[in-house]
Amino acid sequence: MALNDNPVWFITGCSTGFGRELAQIVLRRGWRAVVTARDVGRVQDLTQGNERNALALSLDVTKPDQIAAAVKAAEERFGSIDVLVNNAGYGYQSSIEEGDDAEIRAQFETNVFGLAAMTRAVLPGMRARRRGHIVNISSQAGFIGFEGSGYYAATKHAVEGLSDSLSREVAPLGIRVTCVEPGPFRTDWAGRSLQQRRPTIADYQNTVGARLDATANYSGKQPGDPVRAVEAIVKAVEAESPPKHLVLGSIALEGVKNKLKETLAEIDTWAETSRNADYPEAEG
């Protein structure tokens, strides 16, 4: 492994889904893991039989005091944090017009500001050691804006932009950054943790309403395997040259590729108009 032989992984949102599966694979490999959730009781079982290598902590990433306490506890127990996985987050679906302001802001607090706060908290230690890896769990929605998921997509677009900028800032310091973009996987994203605000405006029934129905009906039937997904994440972290972007699942792979192709084609179509926005070159 590029970091060290017995890395310390700090993983947020371990009660279900990718976070739980990732914690399990890390511990099976004999590495050390800090497993966190808002309700620490939901991750205590991960430490059973792994008392030397696992530390379970209560953590709400929207609470700065809890972030500081968790990072301090992890460093006091294990001496460092080598891999931070910003996994905590949830889905929110509504039309743009009918989105609830409080619900929108709450999602940004977790998906964006909480992720950024966690990152800021671990960077001093990583900078001092001149090594580390930050894994931000984004989504195919970080590239593709689906009807009914505009605010969720906005949070993930923010994660993508933050990750790209962070990578440029910390790469010279020996710190890697990988943004993970899963498609539909059999986690709780489309089930228990998903918040939906169904459209009441008739004009959105065939777009937003249809997608909300499809999402609900798809839960538990998605093609993505969470175990294989976290194995891919570990593979990326172990790589000598880890990817800055890791798309997971065939649906996301095709969707992201098509989106980028369409975007590039549109940019090329309008290239002359884009160039003409510059000041004219001086004559003579």
Secondary structure as UniProt FT lines:
FT   STRAND          8..11
FT   HELIX           17..28
FT   TURN            29..30
FT   STRAND          32..37
FT   HELIX           40..42
FT   HELIX           44..47
FT   TURN            48..49
FT   TURN            51..53
FT   STRAND          54..58
FT   TURN            61..62
FT   HELIX           64..78
FT   STRAND          83..86
FT   STRAND          92..94
FT   TURN            96..98
FT   HELIX           101..108
FT   HELIX           109..114
FT   HELIX           115..129
FT   STRAND          132..137
FT   HELIX           140..142
FT   TURN            147..148
FT   HELIX           150..170
FT   HELIX           171..173
FT   STRAND          175..182
FT   TURN            189..193
FT   STRAND          195..196
FT   HELIX           202..204
FT   HELIX           205..209
FT   HELIX           210..218
FT   TURN            219..220
FT   HELIX           226..238
FT   STRAND          245..248
FT   HELIX           250..269
FT   HELIX           271..275
FT   TURN            276..277
//
